[in-house]
Amino acid sequence: MKLLVTMNYNFLDTSAVLNAGLKKYSHAYISPTTLTELESIKTSNKKDEHIKYLAREAIRNITSNTI
């Protein structure tokens, strides 16, 4: 008997994390580059306040693992 388990994993870039959020995905991978970019966005003087908020929220969700 074969047991086939299929899970949908997603690899998210910075844009996907900011636009769709993380709660949409049950299984997601995020690269270290994406984390670095999110940190840069949240402290940037050139980014819109809403984008900075989304970056802070994403980092909070990642670090607390409450996605």
C-alpha positions as CSV (number, residue, x, y, z in Angstrom):
1,M,0.0,0.0,0.0
2,K,1.3,3.4,-0.9
3,L,0.7,6.4,1.2
4,L,0.8,9.6,-0.8
5,V,1.0,12.8,1.2
6,T,0.8,16.1,-0.6
7,M,1.4,19.4,1.1
8,N,1.4,22.7,-0.6
9,Y,4.5,24.6,0.3
10,N,5.1,28.2,-0.9
11,F,8.4,30.1,-1.2
12,L,7.6,33.7,-0.6
13,D,9.6,36.7,-1.7
14,T,9.5,40.1,-0.1
15,S,6.7,41.4,-2.4
16,A,4.5,38.4,-1.6
17,V,5.0,38.8,2.1
18,L,4.0,42.4,2.0
19,N,1.1,42.1,-0.5
20,A,-0.5,38.9,0.5
21,G,0.6,38.6,4.1
22,L,1.6,35.3,5.7
23,K,-1.7,34.2,7.1
24,K,-2.8,33.2,3.7
25,Y,-0.3,30.3,3.6
26,S,-0.3,27.3,5.8
27,H,3.2,26.2,4.8
28,A,5.6,28.9,3.6
29,Y,9.4,29.3,3.2
30,I,11.1,32.7,3.5
31,S,14.7,33.3,2.5
32,P,17.2,35.1,4.7
33,T,17.3,37.8,1.9
34,T,13.6,38.4,2.4
35,L,14.1,38.9,6.1
36,T,16.9,41.3,5.5
37,E,14.8,43.3,3.0
38,L,11.9,43.4,5.5
39,E,14.2,44.8,8.2
40,S,15.5,47.4,5.7
41,I,12.0,48.4,4.7
42,K,10.7,48.8,8.2
43,T,13.4,51.4,9.0
44,S,13.6,53.1,5.7
45,N,13.0,56.8,5.4
46,K,12.1,56.4,1.7
47,K,9.2,53.9,2.1
48,D,5.5,54.7,2.6
49,E,4.3,54.4,6.2
50,H,1.8,51.7,5.2
51,I,4.5,49.5,3.6
52,K,6.7,50.0,6.7
53,Y,3.8,48.9,8.9
54,L,3.3,45.8,6.7
55,A,7.0,45.0,7.1
56,R,6.9,45.4,10.9
57,E,3.8,43.2,11.1
58,A,5.4,40.5,8.9
59,I,8.5,40.4,11.1
60,R,6.4,40.3,14.2
61,N,4.5,37.3,12.9
62,I,7.6,35.5,11.8
63,T,9.5,36.0,15.1
64,S,6.5,35.1,17.2
65,N,5.6,32.2,14.8
66,T,1.9,33.2,15.0
67,I,1.2,32.9,11.3
